[in-house]
Amino acid sequence: MTTSKRLSDRKVERFQKNIKKRGLVPETTTKKKDSYPVGPIVLGFFVFVVIGSSLFQIIRTATSGGMA
């Protein structure tokens, strides 16, 4: 029996077991992990760009005498 056939048989078996539970079946059979949808590196880069650009804008405005 091939691996994909075994996996599909296992899924069918789980589904067949859940049919008789009627309302007591969990929403999903896969385990959910609590994590951010964006990685910490991407989030850090985004914060760096936003804060860096705002600081750059403040410095530029201050050096031009308030007229951008």
Predicted model as a PDB file, atoms N, CA, C, CB and O in Angstrom, pLDDT in the B-factor column:
MODEL        1                                                                  
ATOM      1  N   MET A   1       0.850  -1.168   0.000  1.00 63.00           N  
ATOM      2  CA  MET A   1       0.000   0.000   0.000  1.00 63.00           C  
ATOM      3  C   MET A   1       0.903   1.241   0.000  1.00 63.00           C  
ATOM      4  CB  MET A   1      -0.971  -0.008   1.229  1.00 63.00           C  
ATOM      5  O   MET A   1       1.833   1.342   0.800  1.00 63.00           O  
ATOM      6  N   THR A   2       0.624   2.159  -0.884  1.00 75.00           N  
ATOM      7  CA  THR A   2       1.457   3.354  -0.972  1.00 75.00           C  
ATOM      8  C   THR A   2       1.145   4.318   0.168  1.00 75.00           C  
ATOM      9  CB  THR A   2       1.255   4.049  -2.323  1.00 75.00           C  
ATOM     10  O   THR A   2       0.128   4.196   0.852  1.00 75.00           O  
ATOM     11  N   THR A   3       2.032   5.263   0.350  1.00 77.00           N  
ATOM     12  CA  THR A   3       1.881   6.217   1.448  1.00 77.00           C  
ATOM     13  C   THR A   3       0.627   7.061   1.281  1.00 77.00           C  
ATOM     14  CB  THR A   3       3.104   7.119   1.539  1.00 77.00           C  
ATOM     15  O   THR A   3      -0.116   7.261   2.243  1.00 77.00           O  
ATOM     16  N   SER A   4       0.381   7.558   0.071  1.00 87.00           N  
ATOM     17  CA  SER A   4      -0.797   8.401  -0.144  1.00 87.00           C  
ATOM     18  C   SER A   4      -2.089   7.616   0.068  1.00 87.00           C  
ATOM     19  CB  SER A   4      -0.773   8.998  -1.554  1.00 87.00           C  
ATOM     20  O   SER A   4      -3.071   8.162   0.570  1.00 87.00           O  
ATOM     21  N   LYS A   5      -2.093   6.353  -0.307  1.00 87.00           N  
ATOM     22  CA  LYS A   5      -3.271   5.509  -0.105  1.00 87.00           C  
ATOM     23  C   LYS A   5      -3.502   5.300   1.394  1.00 87.00           C  
ATOM     24  CB  LYS A   5      -3.101   4.141  -0.830  1.00 87.00           C  
ATOM     25  O   LYS A   5      -4.637   5.332   1.869  1.00 87.00           O  
ATOM     26  N   ARG A   6      -2.402   5.085   2.133  1.00 87.00           N  
ATOM     27  CA  ARG A   6      -2.510   4.906   3.571  1.00 87.00           C  
ATOM     28  C   ARG A   6      -3.053   6.161   4.241  1.00 87.00           C  
ATOM     29  CB  ARG A   6      -1.156   4.538   4.161  1.00 87.00           C  
ATOM     30  O   ARG A   6      -3.921   6.085   5.110  1.00 87.00           O  
ATOM     31  N   LEU A   7      -2.539   7.311   3.832  1.00 87.00           N  
ATOM     32  CA  LEU A   7      -3.007   8.565   4.417  1.00 87.00           C  
ATOM     33  C   LEU A   7      -4.472   8.810   4.090  1.00 87.00           C  
ATOM     34  CB  LEU A   7      -2.158   9.734   3.922  1.00 87.00           C  
ATOM     35  O   LEU A   7      -5.237   9.242   4.952  1.00 87.00           O  
ATOM     36  N   SER A   8      -4.864   8.540   2.867  1.00 89.00           N  
ATOM     37  CA  SER A   8      -6.268   8.762   2.504  1.00 89.00           C  
ATOM     38  C   SER A   8      -7.177   7.784   3.249  1.00 89.00           C  
ATOM     39  CB  SER A   8      -6.464   8.614   0.978  1.00 89.00           C  
ATOM     40  O   SER A   8      -8.279   8.154   3.655  1.00 89.00           O  
ATOM     41  N   ASP A   9      -6.729   6.550   3.430  1.00 89.00           N  
ATOM     42  CA  ASP A   9      -7.517   5.589   4.208  1.00 89.00           C  
ATOM     43  C   ASP A   9      -7.669   6.042   5.661  1.00 89.00           C  
ATOM     44  CB  ASP A   9      -6.863   4.200   4.158  1.00 89.00           C  
ATOM     45  O   ASP A   9      -8.727   5.867   6.266  1.00 89.00           O  
ATOM     46  N   ARG A  10      -6.610   6.622   6.211  1.00 88.00           N  
ATOM     47  CA  ARG A  10      -6.662   7.110   7.581  1.00 88.00           C  
ATOM     48  C   ARG A  10      -7.651   8.272   7.702  1.00 88.00           C  
ATOM     49  CB  ARG A  10      -5.265   7.546   8.048  1.00 88.00           C  
ATOM     50  O   ARG A  10      -8.396   8.358   8.678  1.00 88.00           O  
ATOM     51  N   LYS A  11      -7.656   9.162   6.709  1.00 86.00           N  
ATOM     52  CA  LYS A  11      -8.600  10.281   6.715  1.00 86.00           C  
ATOM     53  C   LYS A  11     -10.039   9.781   6.629  1.00 86.00           C  
ATOM     54  CB  LYS A  11      -8.304  11.240   5.551  1.00 86.00           C  
ATOM     55  O   LYS A  11     -10.918  10.264   7.343  1.00 86.00           O  
ATOM     56  N   VAL A  12     -10.268   8.817   5.757  1.00 85.00           N  
ATOM     57  CA  VAL A  12     -11.615   8.263   5.595  1.00 85.00           C  
ATOM     58  C   VAL A  12     -12.063   7.589   6.890  1.00 85.00           C  
ATOM     59  CB  VAL A  12     -11.657   7.253   4.418  1.00 85.00           C  
ATOM     60  O   VAL A  12     -13.217   7.722   7.296  1.00 85.00           O  
ATOM     61  N   GLU A  13     -11.160   6.874   7.530  1.00 86.00           N  
ATOM     62  CA  GLU A  13     -11.488   6.196   8.780  1.00 86.00           C  
ATOM     63  C   GLU A  13     -11.873   7.207   9.867  1.00 86.00           C  
ATOM     64  CB  GLU A  13     -10.300   5.336   9.247  1.00 86.00           C  
ATOM     65  O   GLU A  13     -12.837   6.993  10.602  1.00 86.00           O  
ATOM     66  N   ARG A  14     -11.113   8.313   9.967  1.00 81.00           N  
ATOM     67  CA  ARG A  14     -11.441   9.358  10.938  1.00 81.00           C  
ATOM     68  C   ARG A  14     -12.799   9.973  10.633  1.00 81.00           C  
ATOM     69  CB  ARG A  14     -10.360  10.446  10.945  1.00 81.00           C  
ATOM     70  O   ARG A  14     -13.589  10.231  11.541  1.00 81.00           O  
ATOM     71  N   PHE A  15     -13.064  10.205   9.365  1.00 81.00           N  
ATOM     72  CA  PHE A  15     -14.338  10.790   8.965  1.00 81.00           C  
ATOM     73  C   PHE A  15     -15.484   9.853   9.308  1.00 81.00           C  
ATOM     74  CB  PHE A  15     -14.341  11.106   7.467  1.00 81.00           C  
ATOM     75  O   PHE A  15     -16.522  10.296   9.800  1.00 81.00           O  
ATOM     76  N   GLN A  16     -15.305   8.568   9.053  1.00 80.00           N  
ATOM     77  CA  GLN A  16     -16.351   7.591   9.347  1.00 80.00           C  
ATOM     78  C   GLN A  16     -16.638   7.516  10.846  1.00 80.00           C  
ATOM     79  CB  GLN A  16     -15.951   6.211   8.822  1.00 80.00           C  
ATOM     80  O   GLN A  16     -17.788   7.334  11.247  1.00 80.00           O  
ATOM     81  N   LYS A  17     -15.594   7.656  11.682  1.00 74.00           N  
ATOM     82  CA  LYS A  17     -15.805   7.647  13.130  1.00 74.00           C  
ATOM     83  C   LYS A  17     -16.595   8.879  13.562  1.00 74.00           C  
ATOM     84  CB  LYS A  17     -14.455   7.590  13.874  1.00 74.00           C  
ATOM     85  O   LYS A  17     -17.442   8.792  14.452  1.00 74.00           O  
ATOM     86  N   ASN A  18     -16.325  10.013  12.945  1.00 69.00           N  
ATOM     87  CA  ASN A  18     -16.959  11.268  13.334  1.00 69.00           C  
ATOM     88  C   ASN A  18     -18.417  11.358  12.903  1.00 69.00           C  
ATOM     89  CB  ASN A  18     -16.194  12.422  12.756  1.00 69.00           C  
ATOM     90  O   ASN A  18     -19.161  12.175  13.446  1.00 69.00           O  
ATOM     91  N   ILE A  19     -18.837  10.563  11.964  1.00 73.00           N  
ATOM     92  CA  ILE A  19     -20.210  10.638  11.468  1.00 73.00           C  
ATOM     93  C   ILE A  19     -21.203  10.339  12.590  1.00 73.00           C  
ATOM     94  CB  ILE A  19     -20.416   9.658  10.297  1.00 73.00           C  
ATOM     95  O   ILE A  19     -22.254  10.976  12.660  1.00 73.00           O  
ATOM     96  N   LYS A  20     -20.898   9.400  13.454  1.00 69.00           N  
ATOM     97  CA  LYS A  20     -21.839   8.978  14.484  1.00 69.00           C  
ATOM     98  C   LYS A  20     -21.829   9.880  15.717  1.00 69.00           C  
ATOM     99  CB  LYS A  20     -21.534   7.567  14.895  1.00 69.00           C  
ATOM    100  O   LYS A  20     -22.666   9.700  16.603  1.00 69.00           O  
ATOM    101  N   LYS A  21     -20.915  10.838  15.803  1.00 68.00           N  
ATOM    102  CA  LYS A  21     -20.820  11.675  16.995  1.00 68.00           C  
ATOM    103  C   LYS A  21     -21.822  12.820  16.986  1.00 68.00           C  
ATOM    104  CB  LYS A  21     -19.426  12.225  17.125  1.00 68.00           C  
ATOM    105  O   LYS A  21     -22.204  13.284  18.061  1.00 68.00           O  
ATOM    106  N   ARG A  22     -22.250  13.280  15.871  1.00 67.00           N  
ATOM    107  CA  ARG A  22     -23.330  14.240  15.676  1.00 67.00           C  
ATOM    108  C   ARG A  22     -23.309  15.437  16.630  1.00 67.00           C  
ATOM    109  CB  ARG A  22     -24.624  13.541  15.814  1.00 67.00           C  
ATOM    110  O   ARG A  22     -23.981  15.436  17.661  1.00 67.00           O  
ATOM    111  N   GLY A  23     -22.536  16.442  16.273  1.00 67.00           N  
ATOM    112  CA  GLY A  23     -22.475  17.658  17.068  1.00 67.00           C  
ATOM    113  C   GLY A  23     -21.329  17.700  18.057  1.00 67.00           C  
ATOM    114  O   GLY A  23     -21.012  18.764  18.588  1.00 67.00           O  
ATOM    115  N   LEU A  24     -20.709  16.579  18.312  1.00 65.00           N  
ATOM    116  CA  LEU A  24     -19.598  16.530  19.261  1.00 65.00           C  
ATOM    117  C   LEU A  24     -18.239  16.485  18.563  1.00 65.00           C  
ATOM    118  CB  LEU A  24     -19.746  15.324  20.167  1.00 65.00           C  
ATOM    119  O   LEU A  24     -17.203  16.308  19.204  1.00 65.00           O  
ATOM    120  N   VAL A  25     -18.262  16.646  17.266  1.00 58.00           N  
ATOM    121  CA  VAL A  25     -17.043  16.568  16.475  1.00 58.00           C  
ATOM    122  C   VAL A  25     -16.305  17.902  16.574  1.00 58.00           C  
ATOM    123  CB  VAL A  25     -17.358  16.211  14.992  1.00 58.00           C  
ATOM    124  O   VAL A  25     -16.930  18.956  16.452  1.00 58.00           O  
ATOM    125  N   PRO A  26     -15.000  17.877  16.790  1.00 63.00           N  
ATOM    126  CA  PRO A  26     -14.262  19.137  16.812  1.00 63.00           C  
ATOM    127  C   PRO A  26     -14.292  19.799  15.431  1.00 63.00           C  
ATOM    128  CB  PRO A  26     -12.804  18.902  17.264  1.00 63.00           C  
ATOM    129  O   PRO A  26     -14.498  19.139  14.413  1.00 63.00           O  
ATOM    130  N   GLU A  27     -14.084  21.107  15.424  1.00 66.00           N  
ATOM    131  CA  GLU A  27     -14.150  21.860  14.172  1.00 66.00           C  
ATOM    132  C   GLU A  27     -13.122  21.356  13.168  1.00 66.00           C  
ATOM    133  CB  GLU A  27     -13.935  23.348  14.436  1.00 66.00           C  
ATOM    134  O   GLU A  27     -13.407  21.284  11.972  1.00 66.00           O  
ATOM    135  N   THR A  28     -11.955  21.015  13.631  1.00 67.00           N  
ATOM    136  CA  THR A  28     -10.918  20.486  12.763  1.00 67.00           C  
ATOM    137  C   THR A  28     -10.157  19.392  13.508  1.00 67.00           C  
ATOM    138  CB  THR A  28      -9.957  21.612  12.293  1.00 67.00           C  
ATOM    139  O   THR A  28     -10.083  19.398  14.737  1.00 67.00           O  
ATOM    140  N   THR A  29      -9.605  18.474  12.762  1.00 61.00           N  
ATOM    141  CA  THR A  29      -8.848  17.395  13.403  1.00 61.00           C  
ATOM    142  C   THR A  29      -7.373  17.734  13.488  1.00 61.00           C  
ATOM    143  CB  THR A  29      -9.034  16.084  12.644  1.00 61.00           C  
ATOM    144  O   THR A  29      -6.618  17.032  14.161  1.00 61.00           O  
ATOM    145  N   THR A  30      -6.946  18.796  12.819  1.00 62.00           N  
ATOM    146  CA  THR A  30      -5.553  19.196  12.911  1.00 62.00           C  
ATOM    147  C   THR A  30      -5.364  20.076  14.136  1.00 62.00           C  
ATOM    148  CB  THR A  30      -5.102  19.932  11.631  1.00 62.00           C  
ATOM    149  O   THR A  30      -6.284  20.777  14.557  1.00 62.00           O  
ATOM    150  N   LYS A  31      -4.182  20.037  14.697  1.00 66.00           N  
ATOM    151  CA  LYS A  31      -3.897  20.818  15.886  1.00 66.00           C  
ATOM    152  C   LYS A  31      -3.571  22.252  15.489  1.00 66.00           C  
ATOM    153  CB  LYS A  31      -2.738  20.195  16.687  1.00 66.00           C  
ATOM    154  O   LYS A  31      -2.778  22.498  14.580  1.00 66.00           O  
ATOM    155  N   LYS A  32      -4.197  23.188  16.186  1.00 66.00           N  
ATOM    156  CA  LYS A  32      -3.935  24.596  15.917  1.00 66.00           C  
ATOM    157  C   LYS A  32      -2.804  25.058  16.813  1.00 66.00           C  
ATOM    158  CB  LYS A  32      -5.204  25.460  16.138  1.00 66.00           C  
ATOM    159  O   LYS A  32      -2.738  24.700  17.989  1.00 66.00           O  
ATOM    160  N   LYS A  33      -1.926  25.850  16.250  1.00 69.00           N  
ATOM    161  CA  LYS A  33      -0.872  26.420  17.068  1.00 69.00           C  
ATOM    162  C   LYS A  33      -1.084  27.928  17.129  1.00 69.00           C  
ATOM    163  CB  LYS A  33       0.541  26.067  16.503  1.00 69.00           C  
ATOM    164  O   LYS A  33      -1.456  28.561  16.140  1.00 69.00           O  
ATOM    165  N   ASP A  34      -0.843  28.482  18.297  1.00 70.00           N  
ATOM    166  CA  ASP A  34      -1.008  29.916  18.478  1.00 70.00           C  
ATOM    167  C   ASP A  34       0.267  30.602  18.020  1.00 70.00           C  
ATOM    168  CB  ASP A  34      -1.336  30.270  19.958  1.00 70.00           C  
ATOM    169  O   ASP A  34       1.309  30.487  18.665  1.00 70.00           O  
ATOM    170  N   SER A  35       0.182  31.306  16.920  1.00 69.00           N  
ATOM    171  CA  SER A  35       1.342  32.030  16.426  1.00 69.00           C  
ATOM    172  C   SER A  35       0.881  33.233  15.623  1.00 69.00           C  
ATOM    173  CB  SER A  35       2.242  31.117  15.572  1.00 69.00           C  
ATOM    174  O   SER A  35      -0.285  33.346  15.245  1.00 69.00           O  
ATOM    175  N   TYR A  36       1.809  34.108  15.380  1.00 70.00           N  
ATOM    176  CA  TYR A  36       1.516  35.288  14.587  1.00 70.00           C  
ATOM    177  C   TYR A  36       1.458  34.912  13.113  1.00 70.00           C  
ATOM    178  CB  TYR A  36       2.568  36.386  14.828  1.00 70.00           C  
ATOM    179  O   TYR A  36       2.192  34.024  12.680  1.00 70.00           O  
ATOM    180  N   PRO A  37       0.599  35.568  12.332  1.00 82.00           N  
ATOM    181  CA  PRO A  37       0.565  35.267  10.903  1.00 82.00           C  
ATOM    182  C   PRO A  37       1.805  35.784  10.181  1.00 82.00           C  
ATOM    183  CB  PRO A  37      -0.681  35.863  10.274  1.00 82.00           C  
ATOM    184  O   PRO A  37       2.093  35.362   9.061  1.00 82.00           O  
ATOM    185  N   VAL A  38       2.547  36.704  10.825  1.00 83.00           N  
ATOM    186  CA  VAL A  38       3.775  37.250  10.248  1.00 83.00           C  
ATOM    187  C   VAL A  38       4.916  36.907  11.187  1.00 83.00           C  
ATOM    188  CB  VAL A  38       3.672  38.801  10.021  1.00 83.00           C  
ATOM    189  O   VAL A  38       4.761  36.948  12.408  1.00 83.00           O  
ATOM    190  N   GLY A  39       6.050  36.574  10.622  1.00 87.00           N  
ATOM    191  CA  GLY A  39       7.197  36.217  11.433  1.00 87.00           C  
ATOM    192  C   GLY A  39       7.775  37.409  12.175  1.00 87.00           C  
ATOM    193  O   GLY A  39       7.532  38.554  11.796  1.00 87.00           O  
ATOM    194  N   PRO A  40       8.535  37.152  13.225  1.00 88.00           N  
ATOM    195  CA  PRO A  40       9.094  38.251  14.025  1.00 88.00           C  
ATOM    196  C   PRO A  40      10.098  39.097  13.251  1.00 88.00           C  
ATOM    197  CB  PRO A  40       9.758  37.696  15.266  1.00 88.00           C  
ATOM    198  O   PRO A  40      10.233  40.289  13.526  1.00 88.00           O  
ATOM    199  N   ILE A  41      10.801  38.512  12.297  1.00 92.00           N  
ATOM    200  CA  ILE A  41      11.780  39.269  11.516  1.00 92.00           C  
ATOM    201  C   ILE A  41      11.067  40.262  10.597  1.00 92.00           C  
ATOM    202  CB  ILE A  41      12.675  38.314  10.689  1.00 92.00           C  
ATOM    203  O   ILE A  41      11.480  41.416  10.484  1.00 92.00           O  
ATOM    204  N   VAL A  42      10.004  39.814   9.948  1.00 93.00           N  
ATOM    205  CA  VAL A  42       9.236  40.693   9.070  1.00 93.00           C  
ATOM    206  C   VAL A  42       8.576  41.797   9.886  1.00 93.00           C  
ATOM    207  CB  VAL A  42       8.174  39.892   8.286  1.00 93.00           C  
ATOM    208  O   VAL A  42       8.548  42.951   9.459  1.00 93.00           O  
ATOM    209  N   LEU A  43       8.050  41.456  11.045  1.00 91.00           N  
ATOM    210  CA  LEU A  43       7.425  42.445  11.916  1.00 91.00           C  
ATOM    211  C   LEU A  43       8.457  43.473  12.384  1.00 91.00           C  
ATOM    212  CB  LEU A  43       6.766  41.757  13.127  1.00 91.00           C  
ATOM    213  O   LEU A  43       8.176  44.671  12.393  1.00 91.00           O  
ATOM    214  N   GLY A  44       9.630  43.018  12.766  1.00 93.00           N  
ATOM    215  CA  GLY A  44      10.706  43.922  13.178  1.00 93.00           C  
ATOM    216  C   GLY A  44      11.140  44.838  12.049  1.00 93.00           C  
ATOM    217  O   GLY A  44      11.379  46.025  12.271  1.00 93.00           O  
ATOM    218  N   PHE A  45      11.246  44.304  10.844  1.00 95.00           N  
ATOM    219  CA  PHE A  45      11.613  45.118   9.682  1.00 95.00           C  
ATOM    220  C   PHE A  45      10.558  46.177   9.418  1.00 95.00           C  
ATOM    221  CB  PHE A  45      11.799  44.237   8.438  1.00 95.00           C  
ATOM    222  O   PHE A  45      10.897  47.322   9.119  1.00 95.00           O  
ATOM    223  N   PHE A  46       9.289  45.818   9.523  1.00 94.00           N  
ATOM    224  CA  PHE A  46       8.197  46.766   9.303  1.00 94.00           C  
ATOM    225  C   PHE A  46       8.249  47.891  10.333  1.00 94.00           C  
ATOM    226  CB  PHE A  46       6.835  46.047   9.365  1.00 94.00           C  
ATOM    227  O   PHE A  46       8.102  49.060   9.977  1.00 94.00           O  
ATOM    228  N   VAL A  47       8.455  47.553  11.592  1.00 94.00           N  
ATOM    229  CA  VAL A  47       8.552  48.568  12.650  1.00 94.00           C  
ATOM    230  C   VAL A  47       9.755  49.465  12.404  1.00 94.00           C  
ATOM    231  CB  VAL A  47       8.654  47.904  14.046  1.00 94.00           C  
ATOM    232  O   VAL A  47       9.666  50.680  12.580  1.00 94.00           O  
ATOM    233  N   PHE A  48      10.887  48.880  11.996  1.00 95.00           N  
ATOM    234  CA  PHE A  48      12.092  49.650  11.701  1.00 95.00           C  
ATOM    235  C   PHE A  48      11.838  50.648  10.574  1.00 95.00           C  
ATOM    236  CB  PHE A  48      13.249  48.711  11.328  1.00 95.00           C  
ATOM    237  O   PHE A  48      12.252  51.803  10.665  1.00 95.00           O  
ATOM    238  N   VAL A  49      11.168  50.217   9.526  1.00 96.00           N  
ATOM    239  CA  VAL A  49      10.892  51.101   8.391  1.00 96.00           C  
ATOM    240  C   VAL A  49       9.938  52.219   8.795  1.00 96.00           C  
ATOM    241  CB  VAL A  49      10.302  50.301   7.217  1.00 96.00           C  
ATOM    242  O   VAL A  49      10.161  53.379   8.446  1.00 96.00           O  
ATOM    243  N   VAL A  50       8.885  51.887   9.522  1.00 95.00           N  
ATOM    244  CA  VAL A  50       7.893  52.900   9.908  1.00 95.00           C  
ATOM    245  C   VAL A  50       8.508  53.918  10.859  1.00 95.00           C  
ATOM    246  CB  VAL A  50       6.665  52.237  10.565  1.00 95.00           C  
ATOM    247  O   VAL A  50       8.373  55.121  10.636  1.00 95.00           O  
ATOM    248  N   ILE A  51       9.176  53.466  11.907  1.00 95.00           N  
ATOM    249  CA  ILE A  51       9.765  54.387  12.878  1.00 95.00           C  
ATOM    250  C   ILE A  51      10.922  55.161  12.251  1.00 95.00           C  
ATOM    251  CB  ILE A  51      10.247  53.621  14.124  1.00 95.00           C  
ATOM    252  O   ILE A  51      11.076  56.359  12.486  1.00 95.00           O  
ATOM    253  N   GLY A  52      11.732  54.472  11.454  1.00 95.00           N  
ATOM    254  CA  GLY A  52      12.855  55.144  10.791  1.00 95.00           C  
ATOM    255  C   GLY A  52      12.394  56.229   9.839  1.00 95.00           C  
ATOM    256  O   GLY A  52      12.984  57.309   9.804  1.00 95.00           O  
ATOM    257  N   SER A  53      11.355  55.966   9.068  1.00 95.00           N  
ATOM    258  CA  SER A  53      10.881  56.979   8.127  1.00 95.00           C  
ATOM    259  C   SER A  53      10.252  58.154   8.857  1.00 95.00           C  
ATOM    260  CB  SER A  53       9.877  56.372   7.152  1.00 95.00           C  
ATOM    261  O   SER A  53      10.390  59.297   8.421  1.00 95.00           O  
ATOM    262  N   SER A  54       9.557  57.890   9.969  1.00 95.00           N  
ATOM    263  CA  SER A  54       8.972  59.006  10.721  1.00 95.00           C  
ATOM    264  C   SER A  54      10.068  59.855  11.359  1.00 95.00           C  
ATOM    265  CB  SER A  54       8.004  58.482  11.807  1.00 95.00           C  
ATOM    266  O   SER A  54       9.960  61.082  11.362  1.00 95.00           O  
ATOM    267  N   LEU A  55      11.111  59.242  11.895  1.00 95.00           N  
ATOM    268  CA  LEU A  55      12.226  60.000  12.456  1.00 95.00           C  
ATOM    269  C   LEU A  55      12.935  60.805  11.369  1.00 95.00           C  
ATOM    270  CB  LEU A  55      13.218  59.057  13.151  1.00 95.00           C  
ATOM    271  O   LEU A  55      13.294  61.962  11.588  1.00 95.00           O  
ATOM    272  N   PHE A  56      13.132  60.213  10.228  1.00 93.00           N  
ATOM    273  CA  PHE A  56      13.757  60.907   9.104  1.00 93.00           C  
ATOM    274  C   PHE A  56      12.927  62.120   8.694  1.00 93.00           C  
ATOM    275  CB  PHE A  56      13.932  59.952   7.909  1.00 93.00           C  
ATOM    276  O   PHE A  56      13.485  63.180   8.410  1.00 93.00           O  
ATOM    277  N   GLN A  57      11.619  61.980   8.661  1.00 92.00           N  
ATOM    278  CA  GLN A  57      10.725  63.078   8.302  1.00 92.00           C  
ATOM    279  C   GLN A  57      10.787  64.190   9.351  1.00 92.00           C  
ATOM    280  CB  GLN A  57       9.278  62.567   8.151  1.00 92.00           C  
ATOM    281  O   GLN A  57      10.794  65.368   8.995  1.00 92.00           O  
ATOM    282  N   ILE A  58      10.834  63.838  10.629  1.00 92.00           N  
ATOM    283  CA  ILE A  58      10.929  64.834  11.697  1.00 92.00           C  
ATOM    284  C   ILE A  58      12.239  65.603  11.583  1.00 92.00           C  
ATOM    285  CB  ILE A  58      10.821  64.162  13.083  1.00 92.00           C  
ATOM    286  O   ILE A  58      12.254  66.829  11.698  1.00 92.00           O  
ATOM    287  N   ILE A  59      13.328  64.894  11.357  1.00 92.00           N  
ATOM    288  CA  ILE A  59      14.633  65.555  11.229  1.00 92.00           C  
ATOM    289  C   ILE A  59      14.647  66.463   9.999  1.00 92.00           C  
ATOM    290  CB  ILE A  59      15.774  64.505  11.135  1.00 92.00           C  
ATOM    291  O   ILE A  59      15.154  67.583  10.065  1.00 92.00           O  
ATOM    292  N   ARG A  60      14.107  66.001   8.903  1.00 91.00           N  
ATOM    293  CA  ARG A  60      14.079  66.803   7.679  1.00 91.00           C  
ATOM    294  C   ARG A  60      13.242  68.059   7.864  1.00 91.00           C  
ATOM    295  CB  ARG A  60      13.534  65.978   6.513  1.00 91.00           C  
ATOM    296  O   ARG A  60      13.618  69.134   7.398  1.00 91.00           O  
ATOM    297  N   THR A  61      12.112  67.927   8.541  1.00 90.00           N  
ATOM    298  CA  THR A  61      11.254  69.084   8.791  1.00 90.00           C  
ATOM    299  C   THR A  61      11.956  70.074   9.722  1.00 90.00           C  
ATOM    300  CB  THR A  61       9.904  68.637   9.397  1.00 90.00           C  
ATOM    301  O   THR A  61      11.869  71.285   9.518  1.00 90.00           O  
ATOM    302  N   ALA A  62      12.641  69.571  10.729  1.00 90.00           N  
ATOM    303  CA  ALA A  62      13.329  70.442  11.694  1.00 90.00           C  
ATOM    304  C   ALA A  62      14.484  71.192  11.024  1.00 90.00           C  
ATOM    305  CB  ALA A  62      13.857  69.614  12.891  1.00 90.00           C  
ATOM    306  O   ALA A  62      14.707  72.363  11.330  1.00 90.00           O  
ATOM    307  N   THR A  63      15.215  70.552  10.128  1.00 89.00           N  
ATOM    308  CA  THR A  63      16.353  71.210   9.491  1.00 89.00           C  
ATOM    309  C   THR A  63      15.923  72.197   8.414  1.00 89.00           C  
ATOM    310  CB  THR A  63      17.279  70.176   8.891  1.00 89.00           C  
ATOM    311  O   THR A  63      16.666  73.128   8.103  1.00 89.00           O  
ATOM    312  N   SER A  64      14.753  72.015   7.847  1.00 86.00           N  
ATOM    313  CA  SER A  64      14.307  72.956   6.806  1.00 86.00           C  
ATOM    314  C   SER A  64      13.540  74.129   7.396  1.00 86.00           C  
ATOM    315  CB  SER A  64      13.434  72.237   5.779  1.00 86.00           C  
ATOM    316  O   SER A  64      13.024  74.954   6.642  1.00 86.00           O  
ATOM    317  N   GLY A  65      13.449  74.229   8.685  1.00 79.00           N  
ATOM    318  CA  GLY A  65      12.789  75.339   9.336  1.00 79.00           C  
ATOM    319  C   GLY A  65      11.289  75.226   9.378  1.00 79.00           C  
ATOM    320  O   GLY A  65      10.607  76.242   9.513  1.00 79.00           O  
ATOM    321  N   GLY A  66      10.750  74.037   9.269  1.00 67.00           N  
ATOM    322  CA  GLY A  66       9.307  73.828   9.357  1.00 67.00           C  
ATOM    323  C   GLY A  66       8.613  73.826   8.009  1.00 67.00           C  
ATOM    324  O   GLY A  66       7.438  73.467   7.931  1.00 67.00           O  
ATOM    325  N   MET A  67       9.293  74.209   6.957  1.00 65.00           N  
ATOM    326  CA  MET A  67       8.695  74.200   5.607  1.00 65.00           C  
ATOM    327  C   MET A  67       9.248  73.000   4.838  1.00 65.00           C  
ATOM    328  CB  MET A  67       8.995  75.548   4.835  1.00 65.00           C  
ATOM    329  O   MET A  67      10.422  72.984   4.469  1.00 65.00           O  
ATOM    330  N   ALA A  68       8.419  72.016   4.603  1.00 52.00           N  
ATOM    331  CA  ALA A  68       8.893  70.799   3.937  1.00 52.00           C  
ATOM    332  C   ALA A  68       8.888  70.940   2.453  1.00 52.00           C  
ATOM    333  CB  ALA A  68       8.057  69.620   4.326  1.00 52.00           C  
ATOM    334  O   ALA A  68       9.258  70.005   1.743  1.00 52.00           O  
TER     335      ALA A  68                                                      
ENDMDL                                                                          
END                                                                             
